[in-house]
Amino acid sequence: MSESLPVLMDVDTGGDDALALLLAMASPLLDVRGITCVAGNCSLEKVVRNTLALLDAIGAGTTPVAAGMDRPMVAPGLPAPALHGSDGMGDLGLPAPRRKTVEAHAVEFLRKSLSEASEPMTLICLAPLTNISMLLRMYPRIGEKIRRLYVMGGTYAAPGNTTAAAEFNVRYDPEAAAVVLQSGLPVTLYPLDPFIQVGYTREEARALSRAEGAGARIAGGIGLHYCRFFGADFSLIGDAGTVAAVIDPEGATVERRSMHVELAGGATRGATVFDRRIAMQREDEADGWATLDVITGVDAARYRRLMATALGAEGALAD
């Protein structure tokens, strides 16, 4: 990527989304034109607060932030995962934000931003897809202004993390996921398979937490929180891996596959079903299947270093 790529980000901040925002805001290869918030990892109110407080803490510029949908399209939402802490972001104790959201609803903000852009834009979607699905339903022609959607969600071959079959973002609002992933728009899916491959050791997280830059310190604090919660010596960078794949796509292994979001199942509701049979690649999307690009693996060392370098703390890595 030779120059900054204009992007819009949709988040439910959340410790893992916070790591993704830290990387996106620090990378000279991305130009974050706006951030939209949606309920998921925590309530919409907490998502907005965490996003604004994070931007304050790193001294970010005047990137607009818009509040969006506070519940799924159809069914009730899921309880906030305990792993993110009581504030949804690792209980870091960041000060109350000084900046405020824009007045427009996130869906309207996205419509306006895309409509006024001189060229189609890239969307990085790291949360339940409620905002994005509402955008596509309300303004069906807006897809012409979307260059590509990078979506963190679903599973390819890995088990689910919310149910045995389903990943959290998709399971939180399966109908929204079906609308977006089966829309026919260009989609690159970053599922749990690569999500669980990239992280830092406890000692690396501790070194990050002592680094000079605010972004590195926050990333280290989030990593240490997850190490404590899971009683582990390793903490994932989570959604930041999706951002890394946008910045450095050569570090990702991509397969083009047909997929379907399961809506009707009991134990399987929210599952992303991929047709991995070599002879059965489907191009007919009329029956609820869609063909998209799925990242099945990443160069973990490459993405670990990419993030640490962007945060000015490459020296925190052990290797």
C-alpha positions as CSV (number, residue, x, y, z in Angstrom):
1,M,0.0,0.0,0.0
2,S,1.9,3.1,-1.2
3,E,-0.4,5.8,0.3
4,S,-2.9,6.1,3.0
5,L,-6.1,4.2,2.3
6,P,-9.3,6.0,3.3
7,V,-11.3,3.8,5.7
8,L,-14.4,3.9,7.9
9,M,-14.4,1.7,11.0
10,D,-17.4,0.1,12.7
11,V,-16.7,-1.0,16.3
12,D,-18.1,-2.2,19.6
13,T,-15.2,-1.1,21.8
14,G,-14.3,-3.6,23.7
15,G,-10.7,-4.4,24.4
16,D,-10.1,-6.2,21.1
17,D,-11.7,-3.3,19.2
18,A,-9.5,-0.9,21.2
19,L,-6.4,-2.7,20.0
20,A,-7.7,-2.5,16.4
21,L,-8.4,1.3,16.8
22,L,-4.9,1.8,18.2
23,L,-3.3,0.1,15.2
24,A,-5.5,1.9,12.7
25,M,-5.0,5.3,14.2
26,A,-1.2,4.8,14.4
27,S,-0.6,3.4,10.9
28,P,0.5,5.9,8.3
29,L,-1.0,3.6,5.7
30,L,-4.6,4.1,6.9
31,D,-6.6,7.3,6.8
32,V,-9.5,6.8,9.3
33,R,-12.3,9.0,8.1
34,G,-14.8,8.1,10.7
35,I,-15.7,5.6,13.4
36,T,-19.2,4.2,14.0
37,C,-20.3,2.5,17.2
38,V,-22.7,-0.4,17.8
39,A,-23.8,-2.4,20.7
40,G,-22.0,-5.8,21.1
41,N,-19.1,-6.3,23.5
42,C,-20.9,-3.9,25.8
43,S,-23.8,-1.5,25.7
44,L,-23.9,1.2,23.1
45,E,-23.3,3.8,25.8
46,K,-20.1,2.1,27.0
47,V,-19.0,1.5,23.4
48,V,-19.2,5.2,22.7
49,R,-17.5,6.2,25.9
50,N,-14.7,3.7,25.4
51,T,-14.1,4.9,21.8
52,L,-14.1,8.6,22.7
53,A,-11.9,8.0,25.8
54,L,-9.4,6.0,23.7
55,L,-9.1,8.7,21.1
56,D,-8.6,11.3,23.8
57,A,-5.9,9.1,25.5
58,I,-3.8,8.8,22.4
59,G,-4.3,12.4,21.4
60,A,-6.0,11.6,18.1
61,G,-7.2,14.3,15.8
62,T,-10.8,15.2,15.1
63,T,-11.9,11.9,13.7
64,P,-15.7,11.9,13.8
65,V,-17.4,9.3,16.0
66,A,-21.1,8.4,15.5
67,A,-23.4,6.3,17.8
68,G,-25.5,3.7,16.1
69,M,-27.7,0.8,16.8
70,D,-28.2,-0.2,20.4
71,R,-29.7,-3.7,19.7
72,P,-29.8,-6.4,17.0
73,M,-32.2,-6.3,14.1
74,V,-34.6,-9.0,15.3
75,A,-33.7,-11.0,18.4
76,P,-32.5,-9.7,21.8
77,G,-28.8,-9.1,22.2
78,L,-26.4,-11.3,24.1
79,P,-25.0,-10.6,27.6
80,A,-21.8,-8.5,27.6
81,P,-18.8,-11.0,27.7
82,A,-17.2,-10.9,31.1
83,L,-13.7,-11.2,29.6
84,H,-13.8,-7.5,28.6
85,G,-14.2,-6.2,32.2
86,S,-16.9,-4.1,33.8
87,D,-16.3,-1.2,31.5
88,G,-16.0,-3.4,28.4
89,M,-12.3,-2.4,27.9
90,G,-10.2,-4.2,30.5
91,D,-11.0,-1.8,33.4
92,L,-8.1,0.5,32.4
93,G,-9.7,3.5,34.2
94,L,-9.3,5.9,31.3
95,P,-10.6,9.4,32.1
96,A,-14.1,10.4,31.0
97,P,-13.9,11.6,27.4
98,R,-13.7,15.2,26.5
99,R,-14.8,14.9,22.9
100,K,-18.3,14.1,21.8
101,T,-20.0,12.1,19.0
102,V,-21.4,13.8,15.9
103,E,-25.1,14.5,16.0
104,A,-25.9,12.2,13.1
105,H,-26.9,8.5,13.7
106,A,-24.2,6.1,12.6
107,V,-26.2,4.8,9.6
108,E,-26.8,8.3,8.3
109,F,-23.1,9.2,9.0
110,L,-22.0,6.2,6.9
111,R,-24.4,7.1,4.1
112,K,-23.2,10.7,4.0
113,S,-19.5,9.8,4.2
114,L,-19.8,7.3,1.4
115,S,-22.0,9.4,-0.8
116,E,-19.7,12.4,-0.6
117,A,-16.4,10.4,-1.1
118,S,-14.8,11.0,-4.4
119,E,-14.1,7.2,-4.8
120,P,-15.5,4.0,-3.2
121,M,-14.3,3.5,0.4
122,T,-13.1,0.6,2.4
123,L,-15.1,-0.4,5.5
124,I,-13.4,-2.2,8.4
125,C,-16.2,-3.9,10.4
126,L,-15.1,-5.3,13.8
127,A,-18.5,-5.7,15.6
128,P,-22.0,-7.1,15.1
129,L,-23.1,-6.0,11.7
130,T,-26.3,-4.2,12.7
131,N,-25.2,-0.7,11.6
132,I,-23.9,-2.0,8.2
133,S,-27.0,-4.1,7.5
134,M,-29.3,-1.2,8.3
135,L,-27.2,1.0,5.9
136,L,-27.6,-1.6,3.1
137,R,-31.3,-2.1,3.7
138,M,-32.1,1.7,3.9
139,Y,-29.8,2.8,1.1
140,P,-29.4,-0.2,-1.3
141,R,-27.5,1.8,-3.9
142,I,-24.8,2.8,-1.4
143,G,-23.0,-0.4,-2.1
144,E,-21.7,1.3,-5.3
145,K,-19.6,3.5,-3.0
146,I,-18.1,0.6,-1.0
147,R,-14.8,-0.7,-2.3
148,R,-14.5,-3.6,0.1
149,L,-15.8,-4.7,3.5
150,Y,-13.2,-6.3,5.8
151,V,-15.3,-8.1,8.4
152,M,-14.1,-9.7,11.7
153,G,-16.6,-12.5,12.2
154,G,-17.5,-16.1,12.0
155,T,-15.5,-19.2,11.9
156,Y,-14.0,-21.2,9.0
157,A,-12.7,-24.4,10.5
158,A,-12.3,-23.3,14.1
159,P,-15.0,-23.9,16.7
160,G,-17.1,-21.0,17.9
161,N,-16.4,-18.9,20.9
162,T,-19.9,-18.0,21.9
163,T,-21.6,-21.3,21.1
164,A,-20.1,-24.5,19.8
165,A,-20.8,-23.4,16.3
166,A,-20.9,-19.6,16.3
167,E,-18.5,-16.6,16.8
168,F,-19.7,-13.7,18.9
169,N,-20.1,-10.9,16.3
170,V,-22.2,-13.1,14.0
171,R,-24.1,-14.8,16.8
172,Y,-25.0,-11.4,18.3
173,D,-27.0,-10.4,15.2
174,P,-27.2,-13.3,12.7
175,E,-29.8,-11.6,10.5
176,A,-27.5,-8.5,10.1
177,A,-24.6,-10.8,9.3
178,A,-26.6,-12.6,6.6
179,V,-27.6,-9.2,5.1
180,V,-24.0,-8.0,4.8
181,L,-22.1,-11.2,4.1
182,Q,-24.6,-12.4,1.5
183,S,-25.1,-8.9,-0.1
184,G,-22.9,-9.7,-3.1
185,L,-20.5,-6.8,-2.1
186,P,-16.7,-7.5,-2.1
187,V,-16.1,-9.0,1.4
188,T,-12.9,-10.2,3.0
189,L,-13.8,-12.2,6.2
190,Y,-11.3,-12.4,9.1
191,P,-12.8,-15.3,11.1
192,L,-11.7,-16.9,14.4
193,D,-9.2,-19.1,12.7
194,P,-6.6,-16.3,12.2
195,F,-8.0,-14.3,15.1
196,I,-6.6,-16.9,17.6
197,Q,-3.1,-17.0,15.9
198,V,-1.7,-13.6,16.8
199,G,-0.8,-12.3,20.2
200,Y,1.8,-11.2,22.7
201,T,3.3,-13.0,25.7
202,R,2.6,-11.7,29.2
203,E,6.1,-10.3,29.3
204,E,5.7,-8.6,26.0
205,A,2.4,-7.1,27.1
206,R,4.2,-5.9,30.3
207,A,6.9,-4.3,28.2
208,L,4.3,-2.6,26.0
209,S,2.5,-1.2,29.2
210,R,5.8,0.5,30.2
211,A,6.5,1.9,26.7
212,E,6.8,5.6,26.1
213,G,3.8,6.0,23.8
214,A,0.2,6.1,25.1
215,G,-1.0,3.7,22.5
216,A,1.5,1.1,23.4
217,R,0.8,1.5,27.1
218,I,-2.9,1.0,26.6
219,A,-2.3,-2.0,24.3
220,G,-0.1,-3.5,27.0
221,G,-2.7,-2.9,29.7
222,I,-5.4,-4.6,27.7
223,G,-3.1,-7.5,27.0
224,L,-2.3,-7.9,30.7
225,H,-6.0,-7.8,31.6
226,Y,-6.7,-10.7,29.2
227,C,-3.7,-12.6,30.6
228,R,-5.2,-12.2,34.1
229,F,-8.7,-13.0,33.1
230,F,-7.7,-16.3,31.4
231,G,-4.9,-17.1,33.7
232,A,-2.7,-17.4,30.6
233,D,0.8,-16.2,29.6
234,F,-0.4,-15.1,26.2
235,S,-2.9,-12.5,25.0
236,L,-4.4,-12.1,21.5
237,I,-4.4,-8.9,19.5
238,G,-7.9,-9.9,18.4
239,D,-9.6,-7.5,16.0
240,A,-6.3,-5.7,15.4
241,G,-5.5,-8.7,13.2
242,T,-8.2,-7.6,10.8
243,V,-6.7,-4.1,10.6
244,A,-3.2,-5.7,10.0
245,A,-4.7,-7.7,7.1
246,V,-5.9,-4.4,5.5
247,I,-2.5,-2.8,6.0
248,D,-0.4,-5.8,4.9
249,P,-2.5,-8.2,2.9
250,E,0.6,-10.2,1.9
251,G,0.7,-11.5,5.4
252,A,-2.6,-13.3,5.0
253,T,-3.6,-16.6,3.3
254,V,-6.9,-16.0,1.5
255,E,-9.3,-18.6,0.0
256,R,-12.3,-17.8,-2.1
257,R,-15.2,-19.8,-0.7
258,S,-19.0,-20.1,-0.7
259,M,-20.7,-19.5,2.6
260,H,-24.0,-19.2,4.3
261,V,-25.1,-17.7,7.7
262,E,-27.3,-20.1,9.6
263,L,-30.4,-18.4,11.0
264,A,-32.9,-21.1,11.8
265,G,-30.8,-23.6,13.8
266,G,-30.9,-24.0,17.6
267,A,-27.4,-25.0,18.4
268,T,-26.1,-23.8,15.1
269,R,-27.8,-20.3,14.9
270,G,-25.2,-17.7,13.8
271,A,-22.8,-20.3,12.4
272,T,-21.0,-19.4,9.2
273,V,-21.2,-22.5,7.0
274,F,-18.5,-22.8,4.4
275,D,-18.7,-25.2,1.4
276,R,-15.1,-26.5,1.5
277,R,-15.7,-29.3,-1.1
278,I,-13.3,-28.6,-3.9
279,A,-15.8,-29.6,-6.6
280,M,-18.7,-27.7,-5.2
281,Q,-17.7,-24.0,-5.4
282,R,-21.0,-22.1,-5.7
283,E,-21.5,-19.0,-7.7
284,D,-25.3,-18.8,-7.5
285,E,-26.1,-16.5,-4.6
286,A,-29.9,-16.6,-5.1
287,D,-30.4,-19.4,-2.6
288,G,-28.8,-17.7,0.4
289,W,-25.2,-18.6,-0.3
290,A,-22.5,-16.0,-1.2
291,T,-19.0,-16.3,-2.5
292,L,-16.4,-14.2,-0.6
293,D,-12.7,-14.1,0.4
294,V,-11.9,-15.7,3.7
295,I,-8.6,-15.4,5.5
296,T,-7.7,-18.8,6.8
297,G,-4.3,-18.1,8.3
298,V,-1.8,-15.3,8.8
299,D,1.9,-14.8,9.4
300,A,1.6,-14.2,13.1
301,A,5.2,-13.0,13.6
302,R,4.7,-10.5,10.8
303,Y,1.5,-9.1,12.2
304,R,2.9,-9.0,15.8
305,R,5.8,-6.9,14.6
306,L,3.6,-4.7,12.4
307,M,1.5,-3.7,15.4
308,A,4.4,-3.1,17.8
309,T,6.2,-1.1,15.2
310,A,3.1,1.1,14.5
311,L,2.8,1.8,18.2
312,G,6.5,2.7,18.4
313,A,7.4,-0.2,20.7
314,E,9.1,-2.8,18.5
315,G,11.7,-3.3,21.2
316,A,9.0,-4.8,23.5
317,L,9.0,-8.0,21.4
318,A,11.1,-10.9,22.5
319,D,11.9,-12.1,19.0
